[in-house]
Amino acid sequence: MDDEVNVTFITFDGHVELQKYRYVYFVVMFALYIIIICWNSTIVYLIVIHENLHEPMYIFIAALLINSILYSTTIYPKLLIDFLSEEQITTFPPCLFQSAVYYTMTGSEFLLLSAMAYDRYVSICKPLQYPTIMGKTTVKVFLFTAWFVPACELGISVVLYINVKICHFRLKGLFCNTSIFTLQCVPSVALSIYGVFLLLNNVLLPMLFILFTYIRILIVTNRGFKTMRTKALQTCLPHLLVLINLSGFVAYDVIVVRLESDIPKLARLLLTLQIMVYHPLLNPLIYGLKMKEISKHLKHLLVQVESH
């Protein structure tokens, strides 16, 4: 890109009455960020210290919650700085980096949910083979794949953006996401095609795999005893709730952000804040309350804290 473009600032235009409510925004979002970090870290801590939680399902949950912390850390620090700044600006390189990390975390989450779905399928449908199939090596491969593959794919996206010339310098959102595509002088065909590939590979295919897996579990458990169906429901329901929550995030990202839907600025702000808050906050809430073993250890920890 030209030197002039390299030093040009990009303005975030998604804020509403920031001059009037900047300190309110800052205090609320800072508090939520601390809650997200503490809440997710607490569940991860419980999984690490308790040996009965050192099973594939709980390891994947811990990875998912670490993902939530990284996801939030990609967005919140810059956002908090913007709340207290006179101008809400960035330059293209850090904006591109934020977008790449943001979607790496999203892709990782779908792959982790796929690994969890497969783990539940083997546990419920092939219980005798479970220790063999879901060994330590398998878990390590799944974890490595979940983080490495999206990182490589988004790395390619960054390379494709390097030679893109930008002529527009206002983003409608609060942070850098797929809306950076709208900054180009001329929309890149290669980036458009690759964006569709990322959507298919990181979102739609994992979603189809997860749905197929849970349909198979439903078919198998319907043939079994009531206790088998209850166990399947207890372990699969939290994963499905997280999948629904994540699907809402993707729908917002495609419909509102990438397709530049013409919605009021306040509505866009509220939708963006919900995505930023609900997604990383609901994951530990769902797993902390719905997963029996984690819930038990969490209650015990709270009792210990109260007693001190």
C-alpha positions in Angstrom: 0.0 0.0 0.0 1.0 3.6 -0.5 2.8 5.4 2.3 -0.1 7.8 2.6 -2.5 5.0 3.2 -0.2 3.4 5.8 -0.3 6.4 8.0 -4.0 7.1 7.5 -6.2 6.5 10.5 -9.4 4.4 10.4 -12.3 5.8 12.5 -14.8 3.6 14.4 -18.2 5.1 13.7 -20.4 2.7 15.8 -20.4 4.6 19.0 -23.6 6.3 20.2 -23.4 9.5 22.3 -19.9 8.6 23.5 -19.1 12.1 24.6 -22.0 12.1 27.0 -21.8 8.5 28.3 -18.1 7.6 27.9 -17.5 6.9 31.6 -20.7 4.9 31.9 -19.6 2.8 28.9 -16.1 2.4 30.4 -17.2 1.3 33.8 -19.9 -1.1 32.6 -17.6 -2.7 29.9 -14.6 -2.9 32.2 -16.7 -4.6 34.9 -18.0 -7.1 32.3 -14.5 -7.8 31.1 -13.3 -8.6 34.6 -16.3 -10.8 35.2 -15.6 -12.7 31.9 -12.0 -13.2 32.8 -12.7 -14.3 36.4 -15.7 -16.5 35.5 -14.0 -18.4 32.7 -10.7 -18.7 34.6 -12.6 -20.2 37.6 -14.1 -23.0 35.6 -10.7 -23.7 33.9 -9.0 -23.7 37.4 -11.5 -26.3 38.7 -10.9 -28.5 35.7 -7.1 -28.3 36.1 -7.0 -29.0 39.9 -9.6 -31.9 40.0 -8.4 -35.2 38.6 -12.0 -36.5 38.0 -12.4 -33.6 35.5 -9.3 -34.7 33.5 -11.4 -36.3 30.9 -11.7 -35.4 27.2 -15.0 -33.7 27.6 -13.8 -31.4 30.4 -10.5 -30.7 28.7 -12.4 -29.5 25.6 -14.6 -27.3 27.9 -11.4 -25.8 29.4 -10.1 -25.1 25.9 -13.4 -23.5 24.9 -13.3 -21.2 28.0 -9.7 -20.2 27.3 -10.9 -19.4 23.8 -13.5 -17.1 25.4 -10.8 -15.3 27.4 -8.7 -14.8 24.2 -11.8 -13.7 22.3 -12.6 -11.0 24.9 -9.0 -9.9 25.2 -8.9 -9.3 21.4 -11.8 -6.8 21.7 -12.1 -5.2 25.2 -8.7 -3.5 25.9 -8.8 -1.5 22.7 -12.5 -0.7 23.2 -11.9 0.5 26.7 -9.1 2.8 25.5 -11.5 4.1 22.8 -14.1 5.0 25.4 -11.7 7.3 27.1 -10.1 8.8 24.0 -11.2 11.9 22.1 -11.0 10.0 18.8 -11.8 6.3 18.3 -9.2 5.5 15.7 -6.7 2.8 14.6 -4.5 2.1 11.6 -4.9 -0.6 9.1 -2.2 -3.1 10.2 -3.4 -3.4 13.9 -7.0 -3.4 12.6 -6.2 -6.4 10.3 -4.5 -8.2 13.1 -7.4 -7.7 15.5 -9.8 -9.0 12.8 -7.6 -12.1 12.1 -7.3 -13.0 15.8 -11.0 -12.4 16.3 -12.0 -14.9 13.5 -9.3 -17.4 14.5 -11.0 -17.6 17.9 -14.4 -18.0 16.3 -13.1 -20.8 14.0 -11.4 -22.5 16.9 -14.7 -22.5 18.8 -16.6 -24.3 16.1 -13.8 -26.9 15.8 -13.8 -27.4 19.6 -17.5 -27.9 19.6 -17.1 -30.4 16.8 -14.5 -32.3 18.9 -16.9 -32.2 21.9 -19.8 -33.5 19.7 -17.6 -36.4 18.5 -16.5 -37.1 22.1 -20.2 -37.3 23.2 -21.0 -39.5 20.2 -18.3 -42.0 21.1 -19.1 -41.9 24.8 -22.8 -42.6 24.3 -22.9 -44.7 21.2 -19.6 -46.6 21.5 -18.9 -46.7 25.3 -16.7 -49.9 25.2 -14.4 -48.3 22.6 -14.4 -44.9 24.2 -11.1 -45.3 26.2 -9.3 -46.5 23.0 -10.7 -43.9 20.6 -10.6 -40.9 22.9 -7.0 -41.4 24.2 -4.6 -38.6 25.1 -3.1 -38.5 21.6 -6.6 -38.0 20.0 -7.4 -35.2 22.5 -4.0 -33.5 21.7 -4.6 -33.8 18.0 -8.1 -32.3 18.3 -6.8 -29.4 20.4 -3.9 -28.7 18.1 -6.1 -28.8 15.0 -8.7 -26.5 16.6 -6.2 -23.7 17.1 -3.7 -24.3 14.4 -6.0 -24.7 11.4 -8.0 -21.5 11.9 -4.7 -19.6 12.6 -3.2 -20.8 9.3 -6.4 -20.0 7.4 -6.7 -16.5 8.8 -2.9 -16.0 8.2 -3.6 -16.6 4.5 -6.3 -14.0 4.7 -3.9 -11.5 6.2 -1.4 -12.1 3.3 -4.2 -11.5 0.8 -5.0 -8.1 2.5 -1.3 -6.9 2.4 -1.5 -5.6 -1.1 -5.0 -4.3 -0.9 -5.4 -0.5 -1.3 -7.9 1.1 1.0 -9.9 4.3 0.1 -12.5 4.3 2.9 -11.6 5.1 6.4 -14.7 4.7 8.5 -16.0 1.4 10.1 -19.6 1.3 11.3 -18.7 -1.0 14.2 -16.8 -0.7 17.5 -13.9 -2.9 16.5 -12.3 -4.5 13.5 -14.1 -7.5 12.1 -15.2 -8.5 8.6 -16.3 -4.9 8.0 -12.7 -4.2 7.0 -13.6 -5.7 3.6 -15.6 -2.4 3.0 -12.5 -0.3 3.3 -11.1 -1.4 -0.1 -11.0 0.9 -3.1 -12.1 -2.0 -5.3 -13.5 -5.2 -3.7 -11.1 -8.0 -4.2 -12.5 -11.1 -5.9 -9.9 -13.3 -4.3 -10.8 -12.0 -0.8 -14.5 -12.5 -1.5 -14.0 -16.1 -2.7 -11.7 -16.9 0.2 -14.2 -15.4 2.7 -16.8 -17.8 1.4 -14.3 -20.6 1.8 -13.6 -19.6 5.4 -17.4 -19.4 6.2 -17.9 -22.9 4.7 -14.9 -24.5 6.2 -14.9 -22.9 9.7 -18.6 -22.5 10.3 -21.0 -24.4 8.1 -19.2 -27.8 7.8 -18.5 -28.0 11.6 -22.2 -27.1 12.2 -23.4 -29.8 9.9 -21.0 -32.3 11.5 -22.3 -31.3 15.0 -25.9 -31.6 14.0 -25.3 -34.9 12.3 -23.5 -36.2 15.4 -26.3 -35.2 17.8 -29.0 -36.6 15.5 -27.1 -39.9 15.6 -26.9 -39.7 19.4 -30.7 -39.0 19.5 -31.5 -42.0 17.3 -29.3 -44.3 19.4 -30.6 -43.1 22.8 -34.2 -43.4 21.7 -33.6 -47.1 21.3 -32.2 -47.4 24.8 -33.3 -47.0 28.4 -34.7 -43.8 29.9 -31.5 -43.4 32.0 -29.4 -43.4 28.8 -31.6 -40.7 27.3 -31.3 -38.6 30.5 -27.5 -38.9 30.5 -27.3 -37.9 26.9 -29.5 -34.9 27.5 -27.5 -33.8 30.5 -24.2 -33.9 28.6 -25.3 -32.7 25.2 -27.7 -29.9 26.1 -25.0 -27.5 27.2 -23.1 -28.0 24.0 -26.2 -27.4 21.9 -26.9 -24.2 23.9 -23.4 -22.9 23.2 -23.8 -23.8 19.5 -27.0 -21.9 19.3 -25.4 -18.9 21.0 -22.4 -19.1 18.6 -24.7 -19.5 15.6 -26.4 -16.2 16.5 -23.0 -14.5 16.5 -22.2 -15.8 13.0 -25.7 -14.8 11.7 -25.1 -11.2 13.1 -21.6 -11.2 11.5 -22.8 -12.2 8.1 -26.1 -10.4 7.9 -25.4 -7.1 9.8 -21.7 -6.6 9.3 -20.6 -8.2 6.0 -23.8 -7.5 4.1 -23.9 -4.0 5.6 -27.5 -4.2 6.5 -29.1 -0.8 6.8 -30.2 -0.8 10.5 -30.3 2.2 13.0 -27.0 3.0 14.6 -28.4 2.4 18.1 -29.7 -1.1 17.1 -26.3 -1.9 15.6 -24.6 -0.8 18.8 -26.9 -2.9 21.0 -26.4 -6.0 18.8 -22.6 -5.6 18.8 -22.5 -5.2 22.6 -24.7 -8.3 23.0 -22.4 -10.4 20.9 -19.4 -9.1 22.8 -20.9 -9.8 26.2 -23.3 -12.8 25.8 -20.9 -15.1 23.9 -17.9 -15.2 26.4 -20.2 -14.8 29.5 -22.7 -17.5 28.7 -20.2 -20.3 28.0 -18.9 -20.6 31.6 -22.5 -20.0 32.9 -23.9 -22.8 30.8 -21.1 -25.3 31.7 -20.8 -24.2 35.3 -24.5 -24.7 36.0 -25.5 -27.5 33.5 -22.5 -29.8 33.8 -23.1 -31.8 37.0 -19.5 -32.5 38.0 -18.3 -28.9 37.3 -21.3 -27.5 39.2 -20.5 -29.7 42.2 -16.9 -28.5 42.4 -18.0 -24.9 41.8 -20.5 -25.0 44.7 -17.8 -26.5 47.0 -15.4 -23.7 46.0 -18.0 -21.0 46.8 -18.7 -22.6 50.2 -14.9 -22.5 50.9 -14.7 -18.8 49.9 -17.7 -17.9 52.1 -16.3 -19.8 55.0 -13.1 -17.7 54.8 
